[in-house]
Amino acid sequence: MALPFAWAGSASADYQPQPGDIVGVGGDTPQFAVDFALNGYPGGTPGFNSAATVNRVISFDATADSNGRAAYANGSSEASPKPLNPTDVLRAGTFPQQRVQSSGTAIKALLADWKQTPTNHTEQTPTFTNQINFVASASLPTAAQENQAVNQGWGGLHDVEIATDNIEVAADTTSNAPAALTTAQLVSIYSAPSPGITWSALTGGVDSSTDYVIPELPPAGSSVYKTFVKALNHSYNGSTGQTTFAFSESPNVVTVEQNAPTAITGAANPADAIAPFAAGRLTLWNAGYFHNPATLGYGGTVLTPGIKLLTGTPDGGGSYYKSAITDYVIFRQSDLSDSTPIEPGGTLNWAKALFSDSGGPTPFFATPIGQSLLAEAGVTPTYNDLGLA
């Protein structure tokens, strides 16, 4: 199996975007979809950057390494993680800053990519820092964030849907879990008082295991967490919009890394651990994209995740838990009217070339090539220009 964490290392000389490059940041769930569209899939179709002559589009992953692992300090374990705040350099010649690691943080980072520069004692002239051009997010901006973008002179935030995915429940391949769990059963698991609920009690004796279920959740700021908890709240009391627990969260819930198979396979008893998981990410794992990072070069063996999605038929009937989630790209509305072409001698600026151009050529993310690359990342490609949603 993969090492459970990406350990801290020395400073590197990774590519630092130049002034003409386009820079994106974003959350963990959409990161591989955007990466594949921009840079291609191994042995497959080249991405957008393959045709770049001068300027490139650089999307910084939410995770600190390319196997989708977060960064932890030496001495960490699944039971006692010591998370780091990894950094990156968004533009050449600037200082390292905290890496954006979630969709919500990405939108906040874009809005903060602006400052007031005093020109005298009585006025301030707004200027852009111009480090971030777009974000990849599994959630849309709030109304307050849209208003902030308007107040900052951007005309709002432009939203484009690029793909859909599903959040489902994952378990170890040797799990004691039944073939599927309903949302109501998940409410019972994630609200059970200490010491928790056993598989047998959960299924009314259909499951013979008397082990206690180990409920896991990613950090509260993540899109997977918000989507999952929103569904549980709706099942519990009909609340459709709340993304924090509307009932008592079980003291047995363990906070783990998002979309990480080792969060389950490395649990105290893997056969009893469950966690919400993006189906597209597991598809990418099962496609053999990730290789053993302990091997230098290209000799690393293909990693197998060791987990499965519980998508069978629940013991008591009904439907297994599944929540839809959407991947978006978000940028300043004002960037659509930028007169600077993405490539010298070209006619399209970066926003039109990549994401949104109703009056011109099809944006790359809407082309058959762009859509096929999104599919390679395990998500369902879509294209829906929402504008100022």
C-alpha positions as CSV (number, residue, x, y, z in Angstrom):
1,M,0.0,0.0,0.0
2,A,0.9,3.6,-0.3
3,L,2.7,5.3,2.5
4,P,0.0,7.0,4.5
5,F,1.5,10.4,4.4
6,A,3.6,12.7,2.3
7,W,6.5,13.6,4.7
8,A,8.0,17.0,5.0
9,G,11.1,17.5,2.8
10,S,13.6,20.1,1.7
11,A,12.9,23.1,-0.5
12,S,12.6,22.3,-4.1
13,A,13.0,24.1,-7.4
14,D,9.6,23.3,-8.8
15,Y,8.4,25.5,-11.7
16,Q,7.3,28.9,-10.6
17,P,4.8,30.6,-12.9
18,Q,6.0,33.5,-14.9
19,P,4.2,36.8,-15.4
20,G,2.3,35.7,-18.5
21,D,1.3,32.3,-17.1
22,I,-2.2,31.6,-15.8
23,V,-2.4,30.3,-12.2
24,G,-5.2,28.3,-10.6
25,V,-5.6,26.9,-7.1
26,G,-8.4,24.7,-5.8
27,G,-9.8,21.9,-3.7
28,D,-8.8,18.2,-3.5
29,T,-11.9,16.8,-5.2
30,P,-11.6,18.6,-8.6
31,Q,-7.8,18.7,-8.7
32,F,-7.1,15.7,-11.0
33,A,-9.9,16.6,-13.4
34,V,-8.3,20.1,-14.0
35,D,-4.8,18.6,-14.0
36,F,-5.7,16.1,-16.8
37,A,-7.4,18.7,-18.9
38,L,-4.4,21.0,-18.7
39,N,-1.6,18.5,-19.0
40,G,-3.0,15.3,-20.4
41,Y,-3.2,11.7,-19.3
42,P,-0.2,9.3,-19.4
43,G,-0.1,7.6,-22.8
44,G,-3.3,9.4,-23.8
45,T,-4.4,12.7,-25.3
46,P,-2.2,15.7,-24.6
47,G,-3.8,18.6,-22.6
48,F,-4.2,22.3,-23.2
49,N,-0.6,23.1,-22.4
50,S,0.7,20.8,-25.1
51,A,0.0,23.6,-27.6
52,A,1.4,26.4,-25.5
53,T,4.2,28.3,-27.2
54,V,5.0,30.9,-24.4
55,N,2.5,31.0,-21.6
56,R,1.2,28.0,-19.7
57,V,-1.7,27.3,-17.3
58,I,-0.5,26.1,-13.9
59,S,-3.0,24.6,-11.5
60,F,-1.6,24.0,-8.0
61,D,-3.0,20.9,-6.4
62,A,-4.6,21.0,-3.0
63,T,-2.5,18.1,-1.8
64,A,1.2,18.4,-1.3
65,D,2.1,15.5,-3.5
66,S,0.8,14.1,-6.8
67,N,-0.5,10.9,-5.3
68,G,-3.2,12.9,-3.6
69,R,-1.6,12.8,-0.1
70,A,-1.5,15.6,2.4
71,A,1.7,16.6,4.2
72,Y,2.4,15.5,7.7
73,A,5.4,16.0,10.0
74,N,7.7,13.1,10.9
75,G,6.3,11.0,13.8
76,S,2.8,11.2,12.4
77,S,0.5,8.1,12.3
78,E,-3.1,7.5,11.3
79,A,-4.0,7.5,15.0
80,S,-2.0,10.7,15.8
81,P,-1.5,12.9,12.7
82,K,0.6,16.0,12.8
83,P,-0.5,18.0,9.8
84,L,1.7,20.6,8.2
85,N,0.7,23.7,6.3
86,P,2.7,23.1,3.1
87,T,3.5,26.1,0.9
88,D,4.0,26.9,-2.7
89,V,5.2,29.8,-4.8
90,L,2.4,31.1,-6.9
91,R,4.5,33.5,-9.0
92,A,8.2,33.6,-9.7
93,G,10.0,36.0,-7.4
94,T,7.4,35.9,-4.6
95,F,7.6,34.4,-1.2
96,P,6.2,31.0,-0.4
97,Q,2.7,31.1,1.0
98,Q,0.3,28.5,2.5
99,R,-1.0,26.1,-0.1
100,V,-4.7,26.2,-0.8
101,Q,-6.1,22.9,0.3
102,S,-9.9,23.1,-0.1
103,S,-12.6,24.5,-2.3
104,G,-13.8,27.0,0.3
105,T,-10.3,28.2,0.9
106,A,-9.6,28.5,-2.8
107,I,-12.5,31.0,-3.3
108,K,-11.4,32.9,-0.2
109,A,-7.8,33.1,-1.7
110,L,-9.1,34.4,-5.0
111,L,-11.1,37.1,-3.2
112,A,-8.0,38.0,-1.1
113,D,-5.9,38.3,-4.2
114,W,-6.6,42.1,-4.2
115,K,-5.5,44.8,-1.9
116,Q,-5.9,48.5,-1.2
117,T,-2.8,50.5,-1.9
118,P,-2.8,53.9,-0.2
119,T,-1.8,56.7,-2.7
120,N,-2.2,59.5,-0.1
121,H,-3.7,60.1,3.3
122,T,-7.3,60.4,2.0
123,E,-7.7,57.9,-0.8
124,Q,-6.9,54.3,-1.6
125,T,-6.6,52.9,-5.1
126,P,-7.6,49.2,-5.5
127,T,-4.9,47.1,-7.2
128,F,-4.7,43.4,-8.0
129,T,-1.9,41.2,-6.7
130,N,-2.5,39.0,-9.8
131,Q,-1.2,35.8,-8.3
132,I,-4.4,33.8,-8.8
133,N,-6.4,33.7,-12.0
134,F,-9.0,31.0,-11.3
135,V,-10.0,28.4,-8.8
136,A,-11.2,24.8,-9.1
137,S,-14.0,24.2,-6.6
138,A,-16.5,21.6,-5.6
139,S,-18.8,24.3,-4.3
140,L,-20.1,27.6,-5.7
141,P,-19.4,31.0,-4.1
142,T,-21.8,32.3,-1.6
143,A,-24.0,35.4,-2.2
144,A,-21.7,37.3,0.1
145,Q,-18.6,36.3,-1.9
146,E,-20.3,37.3,-5.1
147,N,-21.1,40.7,-3.6
148,Q,-17.5,41.1,-2.4
149,A,-16.3,40.5,-5.9
150,V,-18.6,43.1,-7.3
151,N,-17.4,45.6,-4.6
152,Q,-13.8,44.9,-5.6
153,G,-14.6,46.0,-9.1
154,W,-14.6,42.6,-10.8
155,G,-18.3,42.5,-11.8
156,G,-18.8,39.4,-9.7
157,L,-17.4,35.8,-10.0
158,H,-18.0,33.8,-13.2
159,D,-18.8,30.1,-12.6
160,V,-18.5,27.3,-15.1
161,E,-19.5,23.7,-14.3
162,I,-17.0,21.2,-15.8
163,A,-17.9,17.8,-14.3
164,T,-20.0,15.9,-11.9
165,D,-19.1,13.2,-9.4
166,N,-20.7,11.2,-6.5
167,I,-19.9,11.0,-2.9
168,E,-20.5,7.5,-1.7
169,V,-19.4,5.4,1.4
170,A,-16.1,3.5,1.2
171,A,-15.0,0.6,3.2
172,D,-12.0,-1.8,3.3
173,T,-12.2,-4.7,0.9
174,T,-12.3,-7.0,3.9
175,S,-15.0,-4.9,5.6
176,N,-17.6,-6.2,8.1
177,A,-20.0,-3.7,6.6
178,P,-23.1,-4.9,4.7
179,A,-23.3,-4.5,0.9
180,A,-24.6,-1.0,1.3
181,L,-25.7,1.5,3.9
182,T,-28.7,3.8,3.7
183,T,-28.6,7.5,4.7
184,A,-30.7,6.7,7.8
185,Q,-28.2,4.0,8.9
186,L,-25.4,6.5,8.4
187,V,-27.2,9.0,10.7
188,S,-27.3,6.2,13.4
189,I,-23.6,5.5,12.9
190,Y,-22.5,9.2,12.9
191,S,-24.7,10.1,15.9
192,A,-24.1,7.0,18.1
193,P,-23.0,7.8,21.7
194,S,-19.9,6.2,23.0
195,P,-18.9,3.4,22.6
196,G,-20.7,3.6,19.2
197,I,-22.9,1.1,17.4
198,T,-22.1,-2.5,16.3
199,W,-22.7,-3.8,12.8
200,S,-25.2,-6.3,14.3
201,A,-27.2,-3.6,16.0
202,L,-27.2,-1.4,13.0
203,T,-28.6,-4.1,10.7
204,G,-31.1,-5.7,13.2
205,G,-29.0,-8.8,13.5
206,V,-28.6,-9.4,9.7
207,D,-24.9,-8.7,10.1
208,S,-23.4,-11.0,12.7
209,S,-20.4,-8.9,13.6
210,T,-20.4,-7.4,17.1
211,D,-17.6,-5.1,16.2
212,Y,-18.2,-1.3,16.7
213,V,-18.3,0.7,13.5
214,I,-15.5,3.2,13.1
215,P,-17.0,6.3,11.4
216,E,-14.5,8.6,9.7
217,L,-14.9,12.1,8.2
218,P,-12.6,14.4,6.3
219,P,-11.9,17.9,7.8
220,A,-15.0,20.0,8.3
221,G,-14.0,22.6,5.6
222,S,-13.8,20.0,2.8
223,S,-16.5,19.7,0.1
224,V,-16.8,15.9,0.8
225,Y,-17.6,16.7,4.5
226,K,-20.1,19.4,3.7
227,T,-21.9,17.3,1.0
228,F,-22.1,14.2,3.3
229,V,-23.2,16.0,6.4
230,K,-25.8,17.9,4.4
231,A,-27.3,14.6,3.2
232,L,-27.4,13.2,6.8
233,N,-29.1,16.4,8.1
234,H,-31.7,16.1,5.4
235,S,-32.4,12.5,6.4
236,Y,-32.5,13.4,10.1
237,N,-34.8,16.4,10.1
238,G,-35.5,17.6,6.6
239,S,-32.9,20.4,6.7
240,T,-31.6,20.7,3.1
241,G,-29.0,23.4,3.4
242,Q,-27.1,22.9,6.6
243,T,-23.5,21.7,6.2
244,T,-22.7,21.2,9.9
245,F,-24.3,18.6,12.1
246,A,-27.9,19.3,13.0
247,F,-27.8,16.5,15.5
248,S,-25.2,15.4,18.1
249,E,-22.1,14.2,16.3
250,S,-20.8,10.9,17.7
251,P,-17.7,11.1,19.9
252,N,-16.4,8.1,18.0
253,V,-16.0,10.0,14.7
254,V,-12.4,10.1,13.5
255,T,-11.1,13.0,11.4
256,V,-9.1,11.7,8.5
257,E,-7.6,12.8,5.2
258,Q,-10.1,13.4,2.4
259,N,-10.3,10.9,-0.4
260,A,-7.4,8.8,1.0
261,P,-7.7,5.0,0.9
262,T,-5.1,4.7,3.8
263,A,-7.5,6.5,6.1
264,I,-9.6,3.3,5.9
265,T,-6.9,0.6,5.4
266,G,-4.8,2.2,8.1
267,A,-7.6,2.4,10.7
268,A,-7.3,0.7,14.1
269,N,-9.5,-2.1,12.6
270,P,-9.8,-1.5,8.9
271,A,-12.7,-4.0,8.6
272,D,-14.8,-1.7,10.7
273,A,-13.9,1.7,9.2
274,I,-16.1,3.6,6.8
275,A,-15.7,7.1,5.2
276,P,-17.4,9.2,2.6
277,F,-15.3,9.1,-0.6
278,A,-15.4,10.7,-4.1
279,A,-16.3,7.9,-6.5
280,G,-14.2,9.6,-9.3
281,R,-11.1,9.4,-7.1
282,L,-11.5,5.7,-6.5
283,T,-12.0,5.2,-10.3
284,L,-8.7,6.9,-10.8
285,W,-7.1,4.6,-8.2
286,N,-8.6,1.5,-9.8
287,A,-7.3,2.6,-13.3
288,G,-3.7,2.2,-12.1
289,Y,-2.8,5.9,-12.1
290,F,-1.0,5.9,-8.8
291,H,2.4,4.1,-8.3
292,N,4.5,3.3,-5.3
293,P,6.3,6.5,-4.3
294,A,8.9,4.5,-2.4
295,T,10.5,3.6,-5.8
296,L,12.7,6.1,-7.6
297,G,11.9,6.7,-11.2
298,Y,9.3,4.9,-13.2
299,G,9.8,1.4,-11.6
300,G,7.2,1.8,-8.9
301,T,4.4,-0.8,-8.9
302,V,0.8,0.2,-9.4
303,L,-0.9,0.8,-6.1
304,T,-4.2,-0.8,-5.3
305,P,-6.4,1.1,-3.0
306,G,-7.6,-1.8,-0.8
307,I,-11.1,-0.2,-0.5
308,K,-14.5,-0.5,-2.2
309,L,-17.7,1.5,-2.4
310,L,-20.8,0.2,-0.7
311,T,-23.1,0.4,-3.6
312,G,-25.1,-2.8,-3.3
313,T,-28.6,-3.4,-1.9
314,P,-29.1,-2.4,1.8
315,D,-30.2,-5.3,4.1
316,G,-33.5,-3.6,4.9
317,G,-34.2,-2.4,1.4
318,G,-34.2,1.1,0.1
319,S,-31.3,2.9,-1.6
320,Y,-27.7,3.1,-0.7
321,Y,-26.2,6.5,0.2
322,K,-25.1,8.6,-2.7
323,S,-24.8,12.4,-3.1
324,A,-24.0,14.2,-6.3
325,I,-21.2,16.7,-6.2
326,T,-20.2,19.2,-9.0
327,D,-16.8,20.5,-10.0
328,Y,-16.5,24.1,-11.1
329,V,-14.0,26.6,-12.2
330,I,-14.5,30.2,-10.9
331,F,-12.8,33.4,-12.1
332,R,-13.3,37.1,-12.1
333,Q,-16.0,38.2,-14.5
334,S,-13.8,41.2,-15.5
335,D,-11.2,38.8,-16.9
336,L,-13.5,37.9,-19.8
337,S,-13.0,41.4,-21.2
338,D,-9.2,41.4,-20.8
339,S,-7.6,42.4,-24.2
340,T,-4.4,40.5,-23.5
341,P,-4.3,37.2,-25.5
342,I,-3.1,34.1,-23.7
343,E,-0.4,33.6,-26.4
344,P,1.5,36.4,-28.3
345,G,-0.2,36.9,-31.6
346,G,-3.4,35.2,-30.6
347,T,-6.9,36.5,-30.4
348,L,-8.3,34.9,-27.2
349,N,-7.6,35.8,-23.6
350,W,-7.1,33.0,-21.2
351,A,-10.6,33.0,-19.7
352,K,-12.2,32.7,-23.2
353,A,-9.6,30.1,-24.5
354,L,-10.1,27.9,-21.5
355,F,-13.5,28.3,-20.0
356,S,-16.1,30.7,-21.4
357,D,-16.6,32.3,-24.9
358,S,-20.2,32.3,-26.0
359,G,-19.4,34.4,-29.1
360,G,-16.2,32.7,-30.3
361,P,-14.5,29.3,-30.5
362,T,-15.5,26.5,-28.2
363,P,-13.5,26.9,-24.9
364,F,-11.1,24.0,-24.4
365,F,-12.9,22.5,-21.4
366,A,-16.0,22.2,-23.6
367,T,-14.2,20.6,-26.6
368,P,-14.3,16.8,-27.2
369,I,-10.6,16.7,-26.2
370,G,-11.2,18.6,-23.0
371,Q,-14.2,16.5,-22.1
372,S,-12.3,13.2,-22.8
373,L,-9.5,14.3,-20.5
374,L,-12.0,15.1,-17.7
375,A,-13.4,11.6,-18.1
376,E,-9.9,10.1,-17.8
377,A,-9.8,11.6,-14.3
378,G,-12.8,9.5,-13.3
379,V,-15.4,12.2,-13.2
380,T,-18.4,12.6,-15.6
381,P,-17.6,15.5,-17.9
382,T,-20.1,18.2,-18.3
383,Y,-20.1,21.8,-19.5
384,N,-22.5,24.4,-18.2
385,D,-21.5,28.1,-18.3
386,L,-23.4,29.5,-15.3
387,G,-22.0,33.0,-15.6
388,L,-22.8,35.0,-12.6
389,A,-24.7,32.2,-10.8
